[in-house]
Amino acid sequence: MATVTNITEYKHKDIGEALDELNEQWRRGELTGFVFACKFKGDKHHGVGLTGDYRRDPFEVLGVMARVKFIINRIIEGRQKPK
């Protein structure tokens, strides 16, 4: 029997709003793993990390990251102007 993974896509445009919601979910015990990428002021400084269940068992992150890549490609394609 195949395992189904549900993925919730957050649509926040504001960093603080996204972090506040995730923090509340963590406090309620709903959030057990967290993967992040962040960009610091300037063009060349980025950060990435895995926490919680994702850090203990990073295999599951690969499926989630495939979905992230799909979403990012969709955003990029939407910004490209047809020739």
C-alpha positions as CSV (number, residue, x, y, z in Angstrom):
1,M,0.0,0.0,0.0
2,A,1.4,3.4,-1.0
3,T,1.9,6.1,1.6
4,V,0.3,9.4,0.8
5,T,2.1,12.6,1.8
6,N,-0.1,15.7,2.2
7,I,1.6,19.0,1.6
8,T,0.2,22.3,2.7
9,E,1.3,25.3,0.6
10,Y,1.6,28.5,2.6
11,K,0.8,31.6,0.6
12,H,2.3,34.2,2.9
13,K,4.1,37.2,1.3
14,D,5.3,38.6,4.6
15,I,8.1,36.9,6.5
16,G,6.8,37.9,9.9
17,E,3.3,36.5,9.2
18,A,4.7,33.2,8.0
19,L,7.0,32.8,11.0
20,D,4.2,33.8,13.4
21,E,1.9,31.2,12.0
22,L,4.6,28.5,12.1
23,N,5.5,29.4,15.6
24,E,1.9,29.1,16.8
25,Q,1.7,25.6,15.1
26,W,4.9,24.6,16.8
27,R,3.6,25.8,20.2
28,R,0.4,23.7,19.7
29,G,2.6,20.7,19.0
30,E,1.5,20.5,15.3
31,L,4.9,21.2,13.8
32,T,7.5,18.5,14.3
33,G,10.0,19.3,11.5
34,F,11.1,22.5,9.7
35,V,13.2,23.0,6.6
36,F,14.2,26.5,5.7
37,A,16.1,28.7,3.3
38,C,16.6,32.4,4.0
39,K,18.3,35.3,2.4
40,F,20.1,37.9,4.4
41,K,20.6,41.5,3.4
42,G,22.8,41.8,0.4
43,D,23.1,39.5,-2.6
44,K,25.4,36.7,-1.6
45,H,24.4,35.6,2.0
46,H,21.9,32.8,2.3
47,G,21.1,30.3,5.0
48,V,19.5,26.8,5.0
49,G,18.6,24.4,7.8
50,L,16.7,21.3,8.9
51,T,15.2,20.9,12.4
52,G,13.2,18.4,14.3
53,D,12.0,15.3,12.5
54,Y,13.5,16.5,9.3
55,R,16.9,16.6,10.9
56,R,16.5,13.2,12.5
57,D,15.3,11.6,9.2
58,P,16.1,13.8,6.2
59,F,14.9,11.2,3.7
60,E,11.4,12.6,3.8
61,V,12.7,16.1,2.9
62,L,13.5,15.0,-0.6
63,G,9.8,14.6,-1.5
64,V,9.0,17.9,0.0
65,M,11.8,19.6,-1.8
66,A,10.6,18.2,-5.1
67,R,7.3,20.0,-4.5
68,V,9.2,23.2,-3.6
69,K,11.1,23.0,-6.8
70,F,7.8,22.5,-8.8
71,I,6.3,25.6,-7.1
72,I,9.4,27.7,-7.8
73,N,9.4,26.7,-11.4
74,R,5.7,27.6,-11.7
75,I,6.4,31.1,-10.3
76,I,9.4,31.6,-12.6
77,E,7.4,30.5,-15.7
78,G,4.6,32.9,-14.7
79,R,7.1,35.8,-14.7
80,Q,8.5,34.9,-18.2
81,K,7.0,36.8,-21.0
82,P,6.0,34.8,-24.1
83,K,8.1,35.6,-27.2
